[in-house]
Amino acid sequence: MTEKEAKAVTCPFCGAPYREVIPTDALQLECHYCGGIFLVPPEIRGGISQCLNHPDRLAVGICNDCGENFCSECLHIYNLQIKNTETTLYLCPECLKERHNKETDSVIYAGVFFLFFSGVCAFIGMSTEFSEDFFIAISFFVLGIGIASYGFLKRSELPQELTVGEVRVEHEKNRSMFANDEDAEATELYEELLRKYVKHWGVNTGADLLDKEIAAYLRHGADFSEAIKKIYQAQQSKQ
């Protein structure tokens, strides 16, 4: 796989070009910008991967949890927050439902804990005839019922995360915002921005700063082309 062929490969999730050389035996790639794992296009890799849920459709990516191949209508975009960091996962319907159930189960368990604690307080109040314990027991009972009910309600709801296909449609609508912008392609704008960043900050630092700015826009819902144009516009407004 030559570098020229590698640049022709784009991420199906964010639209960013894959700029590294692809090994001849590679089956999947990880996007440097959005972190999505997608399949090497069949015209490059040879062979065709089908969606596990829709055998009549081509798979575009891999579920981060189960590792199976799915089409753009099956892969959902799931934003995972751990402490102060945020990452994007691409999940099939079953894995998305499983994560959704785990989240709601934690709420239900919290409600059950408060109900149990209210029972302990009530038992202590009965033993000591202390009215304050009964008040605490009633408070925790009401709180536990509310939390558990909320958890069961959320569990009954379907996950609302958008699919890759739905996001693509939204991106196509948003591109109309740039109808009057320069006709240069995103790759040309990227190369122009890269030259400016490298000239100002040096090769490694400049490229890293530009990639981080692009990734920041991707985390907020833009695709690669939109991110490049927004950064380019911002740089133009500073001049």
Secondary structure, DSSP 4 states (H G I P E B T S, - for coil): --HHHHHT-B-TTT--B--SPPPTT--EEE-TTT--EEEPPHHHH-S-PBPSS-TTSB--EE-TTT--EE-TTTPEEEEEEETTEEEEEEE-HHHHHHHHHHHHHHHHHHHHHHHHHHHHHHHHHHHHT-HHHHHHHHHHHHHHHHHHHHHHHHHHSPP-PPBHHHHHHHHHHHGGGGTTS----HHHHHHHHHHHHHHHH-HHHHHHHHHHHHHHHHHTT--HHHHHHHHHHHHHHH-
